[in-house]
Amino acid sequence: MTATATRVLVLNSGSSSVKYQLLDMRDGARLAVGLVERIGEETSRLAHTPLATGGDKRETEGPIADHEAALKAVAAELSADGLGLDSPELAAIGHRVVHGGLKFTEPTVIDDAVLQEIERLVPVAPLHNPANLTGIRTARALRPDLPQVAVFDTAFHTTMPEYAARYAIDVETADAHRIRRYGFHGTSHAYVSRKTAELLGKDPSEVNVIVLHLGNGASASAVAGGRCVDTSMGLTPLEGLVMGTRSGDIDPAVTFHLKRVAGMSEDDVDVLLNKKSGLVGLCGDNDMREIRRRIDEGDERARLAFDIYIHRLKKYIGAYTAVLGRVDAVAFTAGVGENAAPVRAAALAGLEEMGLAVDADLNAVRSGEPRLISPEDARVAAAVVPTDEELEIAQQTYALVSA
Ligand code: ADP
């Protein structure tokens, strides 16, 4: 890396999409952001916004066959603004990798051995790790000389004590198949818990925070003094809160029942619980804006879906209060957490005995900044703390390669 290399490209490769951001680490400024969608289809789409030049969003549609073609198209877009992958100012590429198992507790410079280990974890993350690997391999082929760093969604949760991470099932079976609770959204939980401490004017080591990451996927975490001690997602991102399309916690016997009594196949059950459950399964919509609109019109199904969502959230706030013993703040983040004031108000309603309360005026403020929504005299702070997983990945990547 040269002394002038201050840019990091963050890549988040999904099965049919690649999201990317190019950041300048001198000030964290975004130079370009974009998204390639529907890779492998006839109607692939690339949307690129060159923020550095103040240019408009450029959208192109047409077949993009695979991840290699997608990354090449992204590289061409970046080059058009003088921000190409061949620029000496590019210090590294940071890759979001969903599953790092127990081995990857920190961001890691990628070499062949690291790639092999990520590959070895495919059985526990069949939906995510293969796409992440494809993104890494493609980026390495384009710039073999450039440091590439893997930042793992699971890493922040590897500090969970064994009694929180283990399922109460036969130990030999669990160990043979690496079945345990790993947790996800770790980059967000790490970033938001740290930012929450900052908002309170304290060092992360001094505060206990419950982070509620409520996006389309949703998870809660209990963070004690900057270390995760429990989180709601498990072996896969299916466990825990009610999500946009995932059930969250469920009696595992429901799955036997669906197979034995309803005659569903393994794949049918997988699709049902991951794609057709949660808010969408309960009321047909997974967008909280639409659900609120329907509730305002008196729609009973939307109301019940909302109530189930909130009930689960409350249970986790209660559980993590007990796990932490003392809570300094509850922080809401991601699409729903940052934008849906009614969700925040309902989740904390009735929890005054636990020191939690929401100030209606503060809760109604719309802002992209971290902010408190609890009354000044509340024993436990309630906060909205916008997440920024790309910035966190870029910072972790840059810290590693510039060390
Ligand atoms: P993910 O990264 O998991 O796809 P996001 O964190 O972007 O999800 O959150 C997306 C969700 O946020 C949407 O499905 C929608 O329910 C919710 N959302 C986004 N904007 C708003 C808003 N203004 N009001 C209420 N909910 C919103």
Residues whose N, C-alpha, C, O or C-beta is under 5 A from the ligand:
A	BS01	ADP	L214 G215 N216 G217 N286 D287 M288 R289 A334 G335 V336 N339 A340
